[in-house]
Each structure stands twice: as structure tokens, then as C-alpha cells.
């Protein structure tokens, strides 16, 4: 069972793909395919946000690198970062530089928990 926050984000993203009626695993594969064909920009951002809610930590840089400019309707999706990783309490838009530095430092200790629906920070050895 997926944690409620991740399920919330997955449901939001599924609404943007009304033509897709497959299972969750099929949808994730579909997103991976779409992401592989999207070089940069809003499309890459949206697909990366969706995959982030499926435990794909490696797309976080794509999320942060492609956040749309202020005023773009898709920009609100960046809030997923603050909802699913422990460092991003507060507004993800305030200080992306600090968030990037934290992610760089802690990435190897972040693990996805499908049950909680969060990226959990593991103890250092």
C-alpha cells in the first residue's frame, strides 16, 4: 500500500493523462518513456515530478533543473519535493540552492518507502 502523500501526488499526475488507463506500474513505465524523449523544460519537469512520486530519486535533479518560472501553472508541482523529502520542510521556492546542497550531501542516505510514501533519511554507517 502506498502512503497517502505519494498517492495524492500520483493521483494528481494521473489526472493529466486521462487517455492512459493502465495499471500503476504501466503508468510509471509510460512516464519513463516520455521522460527519455523530453530534452528539457516543462515537459521534463512534469514527467520528473510524476516519477518522483513513484520513488524515482534520480529524477530530483530534473525536477529542480526544470522548475518553470514564476507564474507558470505547472510550477506548483514543485511542492512535491517539500512533501516527500525530509529536508524540504517549508517553501521549496525560497532557497533552491540550499535544497540542492542538502540533496547532494544526503542523496546516498535517502531511501524510498512505499509504505510511508516518503523518502526517508537512513542512518549513516
C-alpha positions in Angstrom: 0.0 0.0 0.0 1.3 3.4 -0.9 1.5 6.2 1.7 -1.2 8.9 1.4 1.1 11.8 0.3 2.6 9.9 -2.5 -0.8 8.6 -3.6 -2.1 12.1 -3.6 0.7 13.2 -5.9 0.2 10.2 -8.1 -3.5 10.9 -8.4 -2.8 14.5 -9.4 -0.4 13.4 -12.1 -2.7 10.7 -13.4 -5.4 13.4 -14.0 -3.1 15.0 -16.5 -3.1 11.7 -18.5 -6.8 10.9 -18.9 -6.1 8.8 -22.0 -4.0 6.4 -20.0 -6.0 3.7 -18.3 -3.3 1.2 -17.4 -2.1 0.0 -14.0 0.3 2.0 -11.8 3.3 0.0 -13.0 2.4 0.6 -16.6 1.9 4.3 -16.0 5.3 4.5 -14.4 6.8 2.8 -17.5 4.9 5.2 -19.7 6.3 8.2 -17.7 9.9 6.8 -18.0 9.4 6.5 -21.8 8.1 10.1 -22.0 10.9 11.4 -19.9 13.5 9.7 -22.1 12.2 11.6 -25.1 11.9 15.0 -23.4 15.2 17.0 -23.5 14.3 19.8 -21.0 11.7 22.3 -20.0 8.2 22.0 -18.6 7.6 18.5 -20.1 10.7 17.1 -18.5 9.7 18.8 -15.2 6.2 17.4 -15.2 7.3 13.8 -16.1 10.0 14.0 -13.4 7.6 15.2 -10.8 5.3 12.3 -11.5 8.2 9.8 -11.3 9.4 11.4 -8.1 6.1 10.3 -6.5 6.9 6.7 -7.6 10.2 6.6 -5.6 12.5 7.6 -8.5 15.0 9.7 -6.6 17.3 10.0 -9.7 14.8 12.5 -11.3 15.1 15.0 -8.5 17.8 16.9 -10.4 15.5 17.1 -13.4 12.7 18.5 -11.2 15.0 21.1 -9.7 16.7 22.0 -13.0 13.4 22.5 -14.9 11.2 24.3 -12.4 9.1 26.6 -14.5 9.3 30.3 -14.0 7.1 32.2 -11.5 3.6 32.5 -12.8 3.6 29.2 -14.8 0.8 27.0 -13.7 3.0 23.8 -13.6 5.3 25.5 -11.1 3.1 24.5 -8.2 4.0 20.8 -8.8 7.5 21.6 -7.4 5.9 21.4 -4.0 6.2 17.6 -4.2 9.8 18.0 -3.1 8.7 19.6 0.2 6.1 16.9 0.7 8.2 13.8 0.1 11.8 14.5 1.3 12.8 15.4 4.9 15.0 18.4 4.2 12.4 20.4 2.3 10.1 21.5 5.1 8.8 24.9 4.2 8.7 26.5 0.8 10.8 24.8 -1.9 10.9 28.0 -3.9 12.6 30.1 -1.2 16.1 28.6 -1.4 16.7 26.1 -4.2 20.5 26.5 -3.7 20.3 25.3 -0.1 18.0 22.4 -1.1 20.3 21.3 -3.9 23.3 21.3 -1.5 21.3 19.3 1.1 20.3 16.8 -1.6 23.9 16.5 -2.9 25.1 15.8 0.7 22.3 13.4 1.7 21.3 11.7 -1.5 23.1 8.4 -0.8 21.2 8.2 2.5 17.7 8.8 1.1 15.5 5.7 0.6 12.0 5.5 -0.8 9.4 3.9 1.5 6.4 2.8 -0.5 4.5 2.2 2.8 5.0 5.7 4.2 5.1 7.4 0.7 8.2 9.4 1.7 11.9 9.4 1.0 13.3 8.5 4.4 16.8 9.6 5.6 18.7 6.5 6.6 21.3 6.5 9.4 24.9 6.9 8.4 27.1 3.8 8.9 
